[in-house]
């Protein structure tokens, strides 16, 4: 009678390799499904499109080359157009600054009212969090279009729209930073009879202030771009001047390039300044 050899026990390495093969199989299947969906979606969009994507992509640089060629031909007028539109750039920066300030204040209020362990009214935390979600979910341009219909064109609709979105975004970031704060100072202040506001002001704010300021500066960079984009829908600023110049078409392309240069230079400048300020704040907080 022959003995039947028992199967060798499965080692840890065999189990690991089997798990890796299984993950690769699942990953490959997901990739195949993703590529199939992308291909079918592209085919459907191509059929419904007024023009052909593959034919039109060959002409994607026609308009930029036309703009640049006309601007180069009239390059002597670009500095004058940059000076003429400098006031619109200042208006765009003012819109971003005011909306960032308002959004930062409301975001701070949302943060201290929705932070776990610090909330004054815990029952309101889910409601306030959903309010912040709603403020982040609605794009600024949608809010601006509604406000322009009600209030008319100008910088005020842009300020309200950007500030609303900023309050939701900053409120979430501020709340996450506050949740990582050490609560021992708050407990010490409470033990000596400090009020809730005093505990937040003296026990939490000194810990989170560098991160909050860093987030606010980053949001200011984003809001400069947002305020320029909202100018296309009539919210004022340099975006509105750019819209008017582009509507005129040929003959105004030198002005379009001048506005683009002015806006690009301003965004790069504030990006660099805010990046330096954020780095100093973060390094100062961790050192």
TORFI-683209 format. One record per atom (N, C-alpha, C): residue in one letter; atom name; x, y, z. Coordinates in steps of 0.2 Angstrom, whole numbers, plus 5000, padded with zeros to 4 digits. Example, Ala and Ser with C-alpha at 12.3 -4.5 7.8 and 13.67 -1.06 7.14 Angstrom:
<sites>
 type atom   xx   yy   zz
    A    N 5066 4972 5039
    A   CA 5062 4978 5039
    A    C 5066 4984 5039
    S    N 5064 4989 5035
    S   CA 5068 4995 5036
    S    C 5064 5000 5039
</sites>
This chain:
<sites>
 type atom   xx   yy   zz
    X    N 5004 4994 5000
    X   CA 5000 5000 5000
    X    C 5004 5006 5000
    X    N 5003 5010 4995
    X   CA 5007 5016 4994
    X    C 5004 5022 4999
    X    N 5009 5026 5002
    X   CA 5007 5031 5006
    X    C 5006 5037 5001
    X    N 5000 5041 5002
    X   CA 4999 5047 4998
    X    C 5002 5053 5002
    X    N 5006 5056 4999
    X   CA 5010 5062 5002
    X    C 5005 5067 5003
    X    N 5005 5070 5009
    X   CA 5001 5076 5011
    X    C 5004 5082 5007
    X    N 4999 5087 5005
    X   CA 5001 5093 5002
    X    C 5006 5097 5007
    X    N 5011 5100 5004
    X   CA 5015 5104 5008
    X    C 5011 5110 5011
    X    N 5013 5112 5017
    X   CA 5009 5118 5020
    X    C 5011 5124 5016
    X    N 5006 5128 5015
    X   CA 5006 5135 5012
    X    C 5010 5140 5016
    X    N 5016 5142 5013
    X   CA 5020 5147 5017
    X    C 5017 5154 5016
    X    N 5020 5158 5020
    X   CA 5018 5165 5020
    X    C 5020 5168 5013
    X    N 5026 5166 5010
    X   CA 5028 5169 5004
    X    C 5023 5167 4999
    X    N 5020 5161 4999
    X   CA 5015 5158 4994
    X    C 5009 5162 4994
    X    N 5007 5163 5001
    X   CA 5001 5167 5002
    X    C 5001 5175 4999
    X    N 5007 5177 5000
    X   CA 5008 5184 4998
    X    C 5008 5185 4991
    X    N 5012 5180 4987
    X   CA 5012 5180 4980
    X    C 5005 5179 4977
    X    N 5001 5175 4980
    X   CA 4994 5174 4978
    X    C 4990 5180 4979
    X    N 4991 5183 4984
    X   CA 4987 5190 4985
    X    C 4989 5195 4980
    X    N 4996 5195 4979
    X   CA 4998 5200 4974
    X    C 4995 5198 4967
    X    N 4995 5192 4965
    X   CA 4992 5190 4958
    X    C 4985 5192 4958
    X    N 4981 5191 4964
    X   CA 4974 5192 4964
    X    C 4973 5200 4963
    X    N 4977 5204 4966
    X   CA 4976 5211 4966
    X    C 4978 5213 4959
    X    N 4983 5210 4956
    X   CA 4984 5212 4949
    X    C 4979 5210 4944
    X    N 4976 5205 4945
    X   CA 4970 5203 4941
    X    C 4964 5208 4942
    X    N 4963 5209 4948
    X   CA 4957 5214 4949
    X    C 4959 5221 4946
    X    N 4965 5223 4947
    X   CA 4967 5229 4944
    X    C 4967 5229 4936
    X    N 4969 5224 4933
    X   CA 4969 5223 4926
    X    C 4961 5224 4924
    X    N 4957 5220 4927
    X   CA 4950 5220 4925
    X    C 4947 5227 4926
    X    N 4949 5231 4931
    X   CA 4946 5238 4932
    X    C 4949 5242 4926
    X    N 4955 5241 4925
    X   CA 4958 5245 4919
    X    C 4955 5244 4913
    X    N 4953 5238 4911
    X   CA 4950 5236 4905
    X    C 4943 5239 4905
    X    N 4939 5239 4910
    X   CA 4933 5242 4911
    X    C 4933 5249 4910
    X    N 4938 5252 4913
    X   CA 4939 5260 4912
    X    C 4940 5262 4905
    X    N 4945 5258 4902
    X   CA 4947 5260 4895
    X    C 4941 5259 4890
    X    N 4937 5254 4892
    X   CA 4931 5252 4888
    X    C 4926 5258 4888
    X    N 4925 5260 4895
    X   CA 4920 5266 4896
    X    C 4922 5272 4893
    X    N 4929 5273 4893
    X   CA 4932 5279 4890
    X    C 4931 5279 4883
    X    N 4932 5274 4880
    X   CA 4932 5273 4872
    X    C 4924 5274 4870
    X    N 4920 5271 4874
    X   CA 4913 5271 4872
    X    C 4910 5278 4873
    X    N 4912 5282 4878
    X   CA 4910 5289 4880
    X    C 4913 5293 4875
    X    N 4919 5292 4872
    X   CA 4922 5296 4867
    X    C 4919 5296 4861
    X    N 4917 5290 4859
    X   CA 4913 5288 4853
    X    C 4907 5292 4853
    X    N 4903 5291 4859
    X   CA 4897 5295 4859
    X    C 4897 5302 4859
    X    N 4902 5305 4862
    X   CA 4903 5312 4862
    X    C 4905 5314 4855
    X    N 4909 5310 4851
    X   CA 4911 5312 4844
    X    C 4905 5312 4840
    X    N 4901 5307 4841
    X   CA 4895 5307 4836
    X    C 4890 5313 4837
    X    N 4890 5315 4844
    X   CA 4885 5321 4845
    X    C 4888 5328 4844
    X    N 4895 5328 4843
    X   CA 4898 5334 4843
    X    C 4897 5337 4836
    X    N 4897 5344 4836
    X   CA 4895 5347 4829
    X    C 4901 5346 4824
    X    N 4907 5346 4827
    X   CA 4913 5345 4823
    X    C 4917 5338 4825
    X    N 4922 5336 4821
    X   CA 4925 5330 4823
    X    C 4931 5332 4827
    X    N 4932 5328 4833
    X   CA 4938 5330 4837
    X    C 4945 5329 4834
    X    N 4945 5323 4830
    X   CA 4952 5321 4827
    X    C 4953 5326 4822
    X    N 4948 5329 4818
    X   CA 4949 5334 4813
    X    C 4951 5341 4816
    X    N 4947 5342 4821
    X   CA 4948 5349 4824
    X    C 4954 5350 4828
    X    N 4957 5344 4831
    X   CA 4963 5345 4835
    X    C 4969 5348 4831
    X    N 4969 5347 4825
    X   CA 4974 5349 4821
    X    C 4974 5357 4820
    X    N 4968 5360 4822
    X   CA 4968 5367 4821
    X    C 4967 5370 4828
    X    N 4969 5367 4833
    X   CA 4969 5369 4840
    X    C 4973 5375 4841
    X    N 4979 5376 4838
    X   CA 4983 5382 4839
    X    C 4982 5387 4834
    X    N 4977 5387 4830
    X   CA 4976 5392 4825
    X    C 4974 5399 4828
    X    N 4969 5398 4833
    X   CA 4967 5405 4836
    X    C 4973 5408 4840
    X    N 4976 5404 4844
    X   CA 4982 5407 4848
    X    C 4987 5410 4844
    X    N 4989 5406 4838
    X   CA 4994 5409 4834
    X    C 4992 5416 4830
    X    N 4985 5416 4829
    X   CA 4982 5422 4826
    X    C 4983 5428 4831
    X    N 4981 5427 4837
    X   CA 4982 5432 4842
    X    C 4989 5434 4843
    X    N 4993 5429 4844
    X   CA 5000 5431 4845
    X    C 5003 5435 4839
    X    N 5002 5433 4833
    X   CA 5004 5436 4827
    X    C 5002 5443 4827
    X    N 4996 5445 4828
    X   CA 4993 5451 4828
    X    C 4996 5455 4834
    X    N 4997 5452 4840
    X   CA 5000 5456 4845
    X    C 5007 5458 4844
    X    N 5011 5453 4841
    X   CA 5018 5454 4839
    X    C 5018 5460 4834
    X    N 5014 5460 4829
    X   CA 5014 5465 4824
    X    C 5012 5472 4828
    X    N 5008 5472 4833
    X   CA 5007 5479 4836
    X    C 5010 5479 4843
    X    N 5016 5476 4844
    X   CA 5019 5475 4851
    X    C 5020 5482 4854
    X    N 5021 5487 4850
    X   CA 5022 5494 4853
    X    C 5017 5496 4857
    X    N 5010 5494 4856
    X   CA 5005 5497 4860
    X    C 5003 5493 4866
    X    N 5007 5487 4867
    X   CA 5005 5483 4873
    X    C 5007 5486 4879
    X    N 5012 5490 4880
    X   CA 5013 5493 4887
    X    C 5008 5498 4888
    X    N 5005 5502 4883
    X   CA 5000 5507 4885
    X    C 4994 5503 4887
    X    N 4992 5497 4884
    X   CA 4986 5494 4886
    X    C 4987 5491 4893
    X    N 4993 5489 4894
    X   CA 4994 5486 4901
    X    C 4993 5492 4906
    X    N 4995 5498 4905
    X   CA 4994 5503 4910
    X    C 4987 5505 4910
    X    N 4983 5505 4904
    X   CA 4976 5507 4904
    X    C 4972 5502 4908
    X    N 4974 5495 4908
    X   CA 4970 5490 4912
    X    C 4973 5489 4919
    X    N 4977 5493 4921
    X   CA 4980 5492 4928
    X    C 4975 5493 4933
    X    N 4970 5497 4932
    X   CA 4965 5499 4937
    X    C 4960 5493 4937
    X    N 4959 5489 4932
    X   CA 4955 5483 4932
    X    C 4958 5478 4936
    X    N 4965 5477 4935
    X   CA 4968 5472 4939
    X    C 4968 5474 4946
    X    N 4968 5480 4948
    X   CA 4968 5482 4955
    X    C 4961 5480 4958
    X    N 4956 5481 4954
    X   CA 4949 5479 4956
    X    C 4948 5472 4957
    X    N 4951 5468 4952
    X   CA 4951 5460 4953
    X    C 4955 5458 4960
    X    N 4960 5461 4961
    X   CA 4964 5460 4967
    X    C 4960 5462 4973
    X    N 4956 5467 4973
    X   CA 4952 5469 4979
    X    C 4946 5465 4980
    X    N 4943 5462 4974
    X   CA 4938 5457 4975
    X    C 4941 5451 4978
    X    N 4946 5449 4976
    X   CA 4949 5443 4979
    X    C 4951 5444 4987
    X    N 4954 5450 4988
    X   CA 4956 5451 4995
    X    C 4950 5452 5000
    X    N 4945 5455 4998
    X   CA 4939 5456 5002
    X    C 4935 5450 5003
    X    N 4934 5446 4997
    X   CA 4931 5439 4998
    X    C 4935 5434 5002
    X    N 4941 5435 5002
    X   CA 4945 5430 5006
    X    C 4945 5432 5013
    X    N 4945 5439 5015
    X   CA 4944 5441 5022
    X    C 4937 5439 5024
    X    N 4932 5440 5021
    X   CA 4925 5438 5023
    X    C 4925 5430 5024
    X    N 4927 5426 5019
    X   CA 4927 5419 5019
    X    C 4931 5416 5025
    X    N 4937 5420 5026
    X   CA 4941 5418 5032
    X    C 4937 5419 5039
    X    N 4934 5424 5039
    X   CA 4930 5426 5046
    X    C 4925 5421 5047
    X    N 4921 5419 5041
    X   CA 4915 5415 5042
    X    C 4918 5408 5043
    X    N 4923 5406 5039
    X   CA 4926 5399 5040
    X    C 4929 5398 5047
    X    N 4932 5403 5050
    X   CA 4934 5402 5057
    X    C 4928 5401 5062
    X    N 4922 5405 5061
    X   CA 4916 5404 5065
    X    C 4914 5397 5064
    X    N 4913 5394 5057
    X   CA 4911 5388 5056
    X    C 4916 5383 5059
    X    N 4922 5384 5059
    X   CA 4927 5379 5062
    X    C 4926 5378 5069
    X    N 4926 5383 5073
    X   CA 4925 5383 5080
    X    C 4919 5380 5083
    X    N 4913 5381 5078
    X   CA 4907 5378 5080
    X    C 4906 5371 5078
    X    N 4910 5368 5074
    X   CA 4910 5361 5071
    X    C 4915 5357 5073
    X    N 4920 5359 5077
    X   CA 4926 5355 5079
    X    C 4924 5350 5084
    X    N 4925 5344 5084
    X   CA 4923 5339 5089
    X    C 4927 5341 5095
    X    N 4924 5341 5101
    X   CA 4927 5342 5107
    X    C 4927 5350 5109
    X    N 4926 5354 5104
    X   CA 4926 5361 5105
    X    C 4919 5365 5104
    X    N 4915 5361 5100
    X   CA 4909 5364 5098
    X    C 4905 5367 5104
    X    N 4902 5373 5103
    X   CA 4898 5376 5109
    X    C 4891 5372 5109
    X    N 4888 5371 5103
    X   CA 4882 5367 5103
    X    C 4883 5361 5099
    X    N 4884 5355 5102
    X   CA 4886 5349 5098
    X    C 4880 5347 5093
    X    N 4874 5349 5095
    X   CA 4868 5347 5091
    X    C 4868 5350 5084
    X    N 4871 5356 5084
    X   CA 4871 5360 5078
    X    C 4877 5358 5073
    X    N 4881 5353 5075
    X   CA 4887 5352 5071
    X    C 4885 5349 5065
    X    N 4881 5343 5064
    X   CA 4879 5341 5058
    X    C 4876 5346 5053
    X    N 4872 5350 5056
    X   CA 4868 5355 5052
    X    C 4874 5360 5049
    X    N 4878 5362 5053
    X   CA 4883 5367 5051
    X    C 4888 5364 5046
    X    N 4890 5358 5047
    X   CA 4894 5354 5042
    X    C 4891 5353 5035
    X    N 4884 5352 5035
    X   CA 4880 5352 5029
    X    C 4880 5359 5025
    X    N 4880 5364 5029
    X   CA 4880 5371 5026
    X    C 4887 5372 5023
    X    N 4892 5370 5026
    X   CA 4899 5371 5023
    X    C 4899 5366 5017
    X    N 4896 5360 5017
    X   CA 4896 5356 5011
    X    C 4893 5360 5005
    X    N 4887 5363 5007
    X   CA 4883 5366 5002
    X    C 4887 5372 4999
    X    N 4890 5376 5003
    X   CA 4894 5382 5001
    X    C 4900 5379 4996
    X    N 4903 5374 4998
    X   CA 4908 5371 4993
    X    C 4906 5368 4987
    X    N 4900 5365 4987
    X   CA 4897 5361 4981
    X    C 4895 5366 4976
    X    N 4892 5372 4977
    X   CA 4890 5376 4972
    X    C 4896 5380 4969
    X    N 4897 5380 4963
    X   CA 4903 5384 4960
    X    C 4901 5391 4960
    X    N 4907 5395 4961
    X   CA 4906 5402 4961
    X    C 4903 5405 4956
    X    N 4904 5403 4950
    X   CA 4901 5406 4944
    X    C 4893 5405 4944
    X    N 4891 5400 4947
    X   CA 4883 5399 4947
    X    C 4880 5404 4952
    X    N 4883 5405 4957
    X   CA 4881 5410 4962
    X    C 4881 5417 4959
    X    N 4887 5418 4956
    X   CA 4888 5425 4953
    X    C 4883 5426 4948
    X    N 4881 5421 4943
    X   CA 4876 5422 4938
    X    C 4869 5424 4941
    X    N 4867 5420 4947
    X   CA 4861 5422 4950
    X    C 4861 5429 4953
    X    N 4866 5431 4956
    X   CA 4867 5437 4960
    X    C 4867 5443 4954
    X    N 4870 5442 4949
    X   CA 4870 5447 4943
    X    C 4863 5448 4941
    X    N 4859 5442 4940
    X   CA 4852 5443 4938
    X    C 4848 5447 4943
    X    N 4850 5446 4949
    X   CA 4846 5450 4954
    X    C 4848 5457 4956
    X    N 4855 5457 4956
    X   CA 4858 5464 4958
    X    C 4861 5468 4953
    X    N 4862 5465 4947
    X   CA 4865 5468 4941
    X    C 4873 5467 4942
    X    N 4876 5469 4936
    X   CA 4884 5468 4936
    X    C 4887 5472 4941
    X    N 4894 5470 4942
    X   CA 4898 5474 4946
    X    C 4902 5469 4951
    X    N 4906 5472 4955
    X   CA 4910 5468 4959
    X    C 4907 5464 4965
    X    N 4901 5467 4967
    X   CA 4898 5464 4973
    X    C 4896 5457 4972
    X    N 4892 5455 4967
    X   CA 4891 5448 4966
    X    C 4897 5444 4966
    X    N 4902 5446 4963
    X   CA 4908 5442 4963
    X    C 4911 5441 4970
    X    N 4911 5446 4974
    X   CA 4913 5446 4981
    X    C 4909 5441 4985
    X    N 4902 5441 4984
    X   CA 4898 5437 4988
    X    C 4899 5430 4986
    X    N 4899 5428 4979
    X   CA 4900 5422 4977
    X    C 4907 5418 4979
    X    N 4912 5422 4979
    X   CA 4919 5419 4981
    X    C 4919 5419 4988
    X    N 4916 5423 4992
    X   CA 4916 5423 4999
    X    C 4912 5417 5002
    X    N 4907 5416 4998
    X   CA 4903 5410 5000
    X    C 4906 5403 4999
    X    N 4910 5403 4994
    X   CA 4913 5396 4992
    X    C 4919 5396 4997
    X    N 4923 5402 4998
    X   CA 4929 5402 5003
    X    C 4927 5400 5010
    X    N 4921 5402 5012
    X   CA 4919 5401 5019
    X    C 4918 5393 5020
    X    N 4915 5390 5015
    X   CA 4914 5383 5015
    X    C 4921 5379 5015
    X    N 4925 5381 5011
    X   CA 4932 5377 5010
    X    C 4936 5379 5016
    X    N 4937 5385 5018
    X   CA 4941 5386 5024
    X    C 4938 5384 5030
    X    N 4931 5384 5031
    X   CA 4929 5381 5037
    X    C 4930 5374 5038
    X    N 4931 5370 5033
    X   CA 4933 5363 5033
    X    C 4940 5362 5035
    X    N 4944 5366 5031
    X   CA 4951 5366 5033
    X    C 4953 5368 5040
    X    N 4950 5373 5042
    X   CA 4951 5376 5049
    X    C 4949 5371 5054
    X    N 4943 5368 5053
    X   CA 4940 5363 5058
    X    C 4945 5357 5058
    X    N 4948 5355 5053
    X   CA 4952 5349 5053
    X    C 4959 5351 5057
    X    N 4961 5357 5056
    X   CA 4967 5359 5060
    X    C 4965 5360 5067
    X    N 4959 5362 5069
    X   CA 4958 5363 5076
    X    C 4957 5356 5079
    X    N 4954 5351 5076
    X   CA 4954 5345 5079
    X    C 4960 5342 5081
    X    N 4966 5344 5077
    X   CA 4972 5341 5079
    X    C 4976 5345 5085
    X    N 4972 5350 5087
    X   CA 4975 5354 5093
    X    C 4975 5351 5099
    X    N 4980 5352 5103
    X   CA 4980 5349 5110
    X    C 4975 5353 5115
    X    N 4971 5348 5118
    X   CA 4965 5351 5122
    X    C 4967 5352 5129
    X    N 4973 5351 5131
    X   CA 4975 5352 5138
    X    C 4975 5359 5140
    X    N 4977 5364 5136
    X   CA 4976 5371 5138
    X    C 4969 5373 5139
    X    N 4964 5370 5134
    X   CA 4957 5371 5135
    X    C 4955 5368 5142
    X    N 4957 5362 5144
    X   CA 4955 5360 5150
    X    C 4957 5364 5156
    X    N 4963 5366 5155
    X   CA 4966 5370 5161
    X    C 4962 5377 5161
    X    N 4960 5380 5156
    X   CA 4957 5386 5156
    X    C 4950 5385 5159
    X    N 4947 5379 5157
    X   CA 4940 5378 5160
    X    C 4940 5377 5167
    X    N 4946 5374 5169
    X   CA 4946 5372 5177
    X    C 4947 5379 5181
    X    N 4949 5384 5178
    X   CA 4949 5390 5182
    X    C 4943 5395 5180
    X    N 4938 5392 5177
    X   CA 4932 5396 5176
    X    C 4932 5400 5169
    X    N 4936 5399 5165
    X   CA 4936 5403 5158
    X    C 4930 5401 5154
    X    N 4927 5406 5151
    X   CA 4922 5405 5146
    X    C 4924 5401 5140
    X    N 4919 5399 5136
    X   CA 4920 5395 5130
    X    C 4924 5399 5125
    X    N 4922 5405 5124
    X   CA 4926 5410 5120
    X    C 4933 5411 5122
    X    N 4934 5412 5129
    X   CA 4941 5413 5131
    X    C 4945 5407 5130
    X    N 4942 5401 5131
    X   CA 4945 5394 5130
    X    C 4948 5394 5123
    X    N 4943 5396 5118
    X   CA 4945 5395 5111
    X    C 4950 5401 5109
    X    N 4950 5407 5112
    X   CA 4954 5412 5110
    X    C 4961 5411 5113
    X    N 4962 5408 5119
    X   CA 4968 5408 5122
    X    C 4971 5401 5122
    X    N 4967 5395 5121
    X   CA 4969 5389 5121
    X    C 4970 5385 5115
    X    N 4966 5387 5110
    X   CA 4966 5384 5103
    X    C 4969 5389 5098
    X    N 4967 5395 5098
    X   CA 4969 5399 5092
    X    C 4976 5400 5092
    X    N 4980 5401 5097
    X   CA 4987 5401 5096
    X    C 4990 5395 5093
    X    N 4987 5389 5094
    X   CA 4990 5383 5091
    X    C 4989 5383 5084
    X    N 4983 5385 5081
    X   CA 4981 5384 5074
    X    C 4982 5390 5070
    X    N 4983 5396 5073
    X   CA 4984 5402 5069
    X    C 4989 5401 5063
    X    N 4995 5398 5064
    X   CA 4999 5398 5058
    X    C 4996 5394 5053
    X    N 4993 5388 5054
    X   CA 4990 5384 5049
    X    C 4984 5388 5046
    X    N 4980 5391 5050
    X   CA 4974 5395 5047
    X    C 4977 5401 5043
    X    N 4982 5404 5045
    X   CA 4984 5409 5040
    X    C 4987 5407 5034
    X    N 4990 5401 5034
    X   CA 4993 5398 5028
    X    C 4987 5396 5023
    X    N 4982 5393 5026
    X   CA 4976 5391 5022
    X    C 4973 5397 5019
    X    N 4972 5403 5023
    X   CA 4969 5409 5020
    X    C 4973 5412 5015
    X    N 4980 5412 5015
    X   CA 4984 5414 5010
    X    C 4984 5410 5003
    X    N 4983 5403 5004
    X   CA 4983 5399 4999
    X    C 4976 5400 4995
    X    N 4971 5402 4999
    X   CA 4964 5403 4997
    X    C 4964 5410 4993
    X    N 4968 5415 4995
    X   CA 4969 5421 4992
    X    C 4971 5420 4985
    X    N 4976 5416 4984
    X   CA 4979 5414 4977
    X    C 4973 5412 4973
    X    N 4970 5407 4975
    X   CA 4964 5404 4971
    X    C 4959 5409 4970
    X    N 4957 5414 4974
    X   CA 4952 5418 4973
    X    C 4954 5424 4968
    X    N 4961 5425 4967
    X   CA 4963 5430 4962
    X    C 4961 5427 4955
    X    N 4962 5420 4954
    X   CA 4960 5417 4948
    X    C 4952 5417 4947
    X    N 4949 5415 4953
    X   CA 4942 5415 4952
    X    C 4939 5422 4951
    X    N 4941 5427 4954
    X   CA 4938 5434 4952
    X    C 4940 5436 4945
    X    N 4945 5434 4942
    X   CA 4947 5435 4935
    X    C 4942 5431 4931
    X    N 4940 5425 4932
    X   CA 4936 5421 4928
    X    C 4929 5424 4929
    X    N 4927 5426 4935
    X   CA 4920 5429 4936
    X    C 4919 5435 4932
    X    N 4924 5439 4930
    X   CA 4924 5445 4926
    X    C 4921 5443 4919
    X    N 4921 5437 4917
    X   CA 4918 5435 4910
    X    C 4911 5435 4910
    X    N 4908 5435 4916
    X   CA 4900 5435 4917
    X    C 4898 5441 4919
    X    N 4902 5446 4919
    X   CA 4900 5453 4921
    X    C 4901 5455 4928
    X    N 4906 5452 4931
    X   CA 4907 5454 4938
    X    C 4912 5459 4939
    X    N 4914 5462 4934
    X   CA 4919 5467 4934
    X    C 4926 5465 4935
    X    N 4931 5469 4935
    X   CA 4938 5467 4936
    X    C 4941 5466 4929
    X    N 4947 5464 4929
    X   CA 4951 5463 4923
    X    C 4948 5457 4918
    X    N 4944 5453 4921
    X   CA 4941 5448 4917
    X    C 4936 5450 4913
    X    N 4932 5456 4915
    X   CA 4927 5459 4911
    X    C 4931 5463 4905
    X    N 4936 5466 4907
    X   CA 4940 5469 4901
    X    C 4943 5464 4896
    X    N 4945 5459 4898
    X   CA 4947 5453 4894
    X    C 4941 5451 4889
    X    N 4936 5450 4892
    X   CA 4930 5448 4889
    X    C 4928 5453 4883
    X    N 4928 5459 4885
    X   CA 4926 5464 4880
    X    C 4932 5464 4874
    X    N 4938 5464 4876
    X   CA 4943 5464 4871
    X    C 4943 5458 4866
    X    N 4941 5452 4869
    X   CA 4940 5446 4865
    X    C 4934 5446 4860
    X    N 4929 5449 4863
    X   CA 4923 5450 4859
    X    C 4924 5454 4852
    X    N 4928 5459 4853
    X   CA 4929 5463 4847
    X    C 4933 5459 4841
    X    N 4937 5454 4843
    X   CA 4940 5450 4838
    X    C 4946 5453 4836
    X    N 4948 5452 4829
    X   CA 4953 5455 4826
    X    C 4954 5463 4827
    X    N 4960 5465 4828
    X   CA 4960 5472 4829
    X    C 4961 5474 4837
    X    N 4959 5469 4841
    X   CA 4960 5470 4848
    X    C 4964 5464 4852
    X    N 4967 5460 4848
    X   CA 4971 5455 4850
    X    C 4977 5457 4854
    X    N 4980 5463 4852
    X   CA 4986 5466 4856
    X    C 4983 5468 4863
    X    N 4977 5470 4864
    X   CA 4975 5472 4870
    X    C 4973 5465 4874
    X    N 4971 5460 4871
    X   CA 4970 5453 4874
    X    C 4977 5451 4877
    X    N 4982 5451 4873
    X   CA 4989 5449 4876
    X    C 4991 5453 4881
    X    N 4990 5460 4881
    X   CA 4992 5464 4886
    X    C 4989 5463 4893
    X    N 4982 5461 4893
    X   CA 4978 5459 4899
    X    C 4981 5452 4901
    X    N 4982 5448 4897
    X   CA 4985 5441 4899
    X    C 4992 5442 4902
    X    N 4996 5446 4900
    X   CA 5003 5447 4903
    X    C 5002 5450 4910
    X    N 4997 5455 4910
    X   CA 4996 5459 4916
    X    C 4993 5454 4922
    X    N 4988 5450 4920
    X   CA 4985 5445 4924
    X    C 4990 5440 4926
    X    N 4994 5437 4922
    X   CA 4999 5432 4923
    X    C 5004 5435 4928
    X    N 5007 5441 4927
    X   CA 5012 5443 4931
    X    C 5009 5444 4938
    X    N 5003 5447 4939
    X   CA 5000 5448 4945
    X    C 4999 5441 4949
    X    N 4997 5436 4946
    X   CA 4996 5429 4949
    X    C 5003 5426 4951
    X    N 5008 5427 4947
    X   CA 5014 5424 4949
    X    C 5017 5428 4955
    X    N 5016 5435 4955
    X   CA 5019 5439 4960
    X    C 5015 5437 4967
    X    N 5009 5436 4967
    X   CA 5005 5434 4973
    X    C 5007 5427 4975
    X    N 5007 5423 4970
    X   CA 5009 5416 4972
    X    C 5016 5416 4975
    X    N 5021 5419 4973
    X   CA 5027 5419 4976
    X    C 5027 5422 4983
    X    N 5024 5428 4984
    X   CA 5023 5431 4990
    X    C 5020 5427 4995
    X    N 5014 5424 4993
    X   CA 5010 5420 4998
    X    C 5014 5414 5000
    X    N 5018 5411 4995
    X   CA 5021 5405 4996
    X    C 5027 5406 5001
    X    N 5030 5412 5001
    X   CA 5035 5414 5005
    X    C 5032 5415 5012
    X    N 5027 5418 5013
    X   CA 5023 5419 5019
    X    C 5021 5413 5022
    X    N 5018 5408 5018
    X   CA 5016 5402 5021
    X    C 5022 5398 5023
    X    N 5027 5398 5020
    X   CA 5033 5394 5022
    X    C 5036 5397 5029
    X    N 5036 5403 5029
    X   CA 5038 5406 5036
    X    C 5034 5405 5041
    X    N 5027 5405 5040
    X   CA 5022 5403 5045
    X    C 5023 5396 5048
    X    N 5023 5391 5043
    X   CA 5024 5384 5044
    X    C 5030 5383 5048
    X    N 5036 5385 5045
    X   CA 5042 5384 5049
    X    C 5043 5387 5056
    X    N 5040 5393 5056
    X   CA 5039 5396 5063
    X    C 5035 5392 5068
    X    N 5030 5389 5065
    X   CA 5026 5385 5070
    X    C 5029 5379 5072
    X    N 5033 5376 5067
    X   CA 5036 5369 5069
    X    C 5043 5370 5072
    X    N 5046 5376 5072
    X   CA 5053 5376 5075
    X    C 5052 5377 5082
</sites>
